[in-house]
Amino acid sequence: MNELVGLSLADIQWEDSLLRIRNAKTYRERLVPIQSEMKKQLKKYISIRGVVDSDALFVTIDGTPFVKKVNTTTN
């Protein structure tokens, strides 16, 4: 989940069909190949989400970036 909320529009390398993951568990950057269908779906999502003030790829309904929430409740 942390990897997803950390993605920005700049992390998509359209021409090379790569997605740059910066917040991996190992704290190292890695490049992940994306297929043409994924590129198509990402473009569709970006057009539906519209213009927002954030560079984050995934945003909430009010245009703010998603954040990873930590569950602090105990059973």
N, C-alpha and C positions, 0 to 999 in steps of 0.2 A: 504494500500500500504506500509506503514512504516513497518508493521509486515513482509511482504514478503522480502523487501530489507534487513532486518536485520537478515535473516536466514543464518546460516552457516552449513557446512557439519556436524559439531559436534552436531547440534541441532536435527539431525535425530537419534532416538533411534530405530534402526532396529529390535532388538530382542523383544522389548516391544511394537512395532507398535505405537510409540508416536513421536510427533513433539513438540519440546520445543519452545514456543513463548516468546521471551525476551523483545520485544519492543512493548508491548501492550499499548492500550490507558490508562490503569490504572497504567502503569509503574510497573506492577507486572508480574512475570513470570508465565506462565501456560503451562500445557501439553495438547496437543490435540491428540486424537486417530486418526490414519490413517489406512485405510482399505488396504487389500492386493493388490488391483488394483492400489491404489495410490503409494504404495511402489514399485510396478513394474514400474510404469511410472516415478517415481523419479530415480530409477536405470537406466532406459533407458535414461533419460535426462542427468544424470551425465556421462554416457558413451559417449553420443554424444558431450557434451560440452568439454570433454577431460580434460587433466591435465592443471591446471592453478596455478599461484603463490599465489592465494588468497584462503582463507577458505570459502569465501562467496558462498552460494548455487547458487544464480543467478548472472551471470556475463554478461558483454557486449561482443561483438564479439572480442574485443582485450583482453579479460580476466580480465578486471577490474570490481570490484563490482558495481552493480547498486546502484545509490543513488536517494533518493527522491528529486525531484526538486520542488521548491516552485514557484508558478505562481505569479509574482509581477506586472503583467499588470493590469490596471484598465480600465473599459469601461465607 
